[in-house]
Amino acid sequence: MLLDMYRRCRALLMPGVEDFGIVPVEAMACGTPVLALGEGGALDTVTPGITGEHMRAGPDDAVVEQLAALMRDFDPADYDAGTIRARACEFSPEAFRARIAETVQGAVRA
């Protein structure tokens, strides 16, 4: 059910701040662009103009105004679902394990 919602929506709105935030990555795994507050984990996962857009943090009313402008100007056709999915794969358990193994091997060699 959740996957179906991610696939059918025009974009995921993520106006909150999380350290990592799995929800944007789940949406991206379905090819859905993400409109996120440009803080916390969204800075690492959402690439403006490629996988979605960032909003600047500020007073709540300023964030609401930015979100309204983003939604007004937003066109999902500007984003490639395959590229979005590929970015999400960079956060898969397999990719994480490979990066950890590479880091550990580098430390052992040093």
Rosetta blueprint (number, residue, H / E / L):
1 M L
2 L H
3 L H
4 D H
5 M H
6 Y H
7 R H
8 R H
9 C L
10 R L
11 A L
12 L E
13 L E
14 M E
15 P L
16 G L
17 V L
18 E L
19 D L
20 F L
21 G L
22 I H
23 V H
24 P H
25 V H
26 E H
27 A H
28 M H
29 A H
30 C L
31 G L
32 T L
33 P L
34 V E
35 L E
36 A E
37 L E
38 G L
39 E L
40 G L
41 G L
42 A H
43 L H
44 D H
45 T H
46 V L
47 T L
48 P E
49 G L
50 I L
51 T L
52 G E
53 E E
54 H E
55 M E
56 R L
57 A L
58 G L
59 P L
60 D H
61 D H
62 A H
63 V H
64 V H
65 E H
66 Q H
67 L H
68 A H
69 A H
70 L H
71 M H
72 R H
73 D H
74 F L
75 D L
76 P H
77 A H
78 D H
79 Y L
80 D L
81 A H
82 G H
83 T H
84 I H
85 R H
86 A H
87 R H
88 A H
89 C H
90 E L
91 F L
92 S L
93 P H
94 E H
95 A H
96 F H
97 R H
98 A H
99 R H
100 I H
101 A H
102 E H
103 T H
104 V H
105 Q H
106 G H
107 A H
108 V H
109 R H
110 A L
